[in-house]
Amino acid sequence: MEKRKTLKFKDHLVPLVLSGFKNSTWRLFDDKDLQEGDELILINSDTSEEFAAAVILSTKEKKLKDLQDSDFEGHEKFESEEKMYEAYRSYYGDNVSPDGIIKMVIFKLK
């Protein structure tokens, strides 16, 4: 059996995921090769605790600069484009740019 993949979420996002409001996550530099059908263990990145299990329903890739309002469905909104870049730079470092490819992952809690 394939090992389940883990996804980490900041503490303030955990309640949004558990409530079902947040069912989408965006990842840059996808080193886990996230695919439709993958089983996930969701982890609070601030406490390292597992908080849920999920399955990936779909994925798609897009450049950050090409995001549209509809892409934010199921995902938290940012105050501005600059705040979005700040957030992703805090997670991934200074390599985040408008031409960066983001993988949008739609998931369902199990």
N, C-alpha and C positions, 0 to 999 in steps of 0.2 A: 504494500500500500504506500502511496506517495505521502511524504511528510506534509503536514499542513503548513501553510505559509503564515507568517505573522505580519500584521500591520499595526503600527503604533499610532496612537492619537494623543494629543495634548490633553491634559486634565479637563480643561474647559469645554472640550468637544465631546467627552464621554457621555454626558447626559443627553446631548443632541443625537448621538448615535443610538443610545438605548431607547429614546423616545420614538425613534423612527423618523424624526425630522431630517436627520442627516443620513442619507443612504448612498452618498457619493463621496469619493475621496480622489484627490488629484495627486499624482506622484511624478516627480521628475527623476530622471536617471534610474529607471526601473531595473534594479539589479536582481529582482526576484522573478522576472518574466511572468508577471501576473496575467492570467488568462481566464476567460469565461469557464465557469465550472470549478475553479480552484476553491478548496476549502480553506478558510482563514481562522486564525485565532487573533482576536483584537486585544491589544495591550495598551494600558494607560502608560504613556511614555514617562510620566512624572513619577509614578509609583512602581512601575514594572509589573503591575498586577494584570492578569487576564481579566477582562470584563465581559466578553461575549465571544460567540462563535458565529461565523457568517459564511456565505457562499457568494462568489462573484457571478452576477447575472450577465454583465457585459463590460467591455472595455472599448475605448476609442482614444486615438491620439490626435493632438492638435497643437499648434504653436501657441504660446501664451498670448501673443499679440492678436491672435485670431479668435479669442474667446468671445462668445456672444451671451446676451442675457439668458437665453434658454439653457446654456451650459451650466448655469448656477442652480438649476433645479435639484433639490436634494443636497445642496452644498451651501455652506455658510457664505454670506456675502461679505465683501470688503468695502470699507468706506470709500476707497478710491483705488485706481490702478496702482498708484505708488505704494499704498498700504499692502496691496496684494504682493508686489515685488518684495517689499520689506519682510513680509511674513515668510515667503519662500526662501529668501536669502538667509533668514534666521534658521531655517531647517536645513538648507542645502549649501550654504556658503555663497560666495560672490559670483559664482558661475551662472547665476540665474539671469537670463536676458529675455527680451521680447521674442527672440527667435528660438528660445528653448522649447523643446517638445515636452508636453505634459501628457501623462496617461490618465484619463478619466476612468475611474473604476466604480461601477454601480454594483452595490452589494445588497444582500438581504440577510437579516439576522436569522439564525437557526433556532 
